[in-house]
Amino acid sequence: MPSRRDAIADDLRDRIATGRLKPGERLPSESHLATQYRVSTPTLRSALAALQVEGLVEKVHGKGNFVRRPLRRITYIGGGRTLDGQAAADSALRVTVRTTRIRARGHLSTLLKVPASSPLTEFLCLSHEGERPHNLARIYVPCDLAPAAALREPLPYEGVTTWLTRLRPPPTEVRERVGVRLPTPEEASTLHISPALAVLALTRQTADITGRVVEAALLVLPGDRADAVFTTHYLIDEKETEG
């Protein structure tokens, strides 16, 4: 027999699936729902939390709980040079860029293979679908490689990606590590997601022909809207095929 929490979640899930609760619609207040289902407020909130994890409901601070609108899924292409692969070119996604000069510390020193306190340029890229934050990326490059104009005036996302493809010497190797984890409090707040929603975390490290790391990127993609595709190309020995 399902618990009261599960029964409430099932009922609200059914109302959303059948259209009785429509995308973007505000749910009744938590106190009203608790009275309607004859449960305590903590039990009601537990049911809503389950729907938030599933991506069906979102809680907006100071406004209440809303049926979540369908979110655009993004496909990150492994070895790519852009924030979110194919979706970066989609006009429905708007990317804002904030550029800051920082000093390498901790994991950034290791990732970029530079001494601690080395100057870096950080590009904080936040993608939006309408007014809703969609995904987040932090791109780091040594300051001597970053365009000077980037710190004087805002650089559009297209300008960042174009510039990255024109590095000299050109990038020759991309290493990527993919993991699944819970978001940090800052990531959950920035992306307006539940702290209980897992994110796809990608760490990208790009080196040139000399072995120097010319770019490192930390990408955070909410798990309810992201796919990562990695393709392996095998080199075939022509002598073996002839035999």
Beta strands, then each sheet from edge to edge (+ up, - down):
strand 1: 57-60
strand 2: 64-67
strand 3: 74-77
strand 4: 93-103
strand 5: 119-129
strand 6: 132-142
strand 7: 171-181
strand 8: 199-208
strand 9: 213-222
strand 10: 226-229
sheet 1: 1+ 2-
sheet 2: 3+ 10+
sheet 3: 4+ 5- 6+ 9- 8+ 7-
end
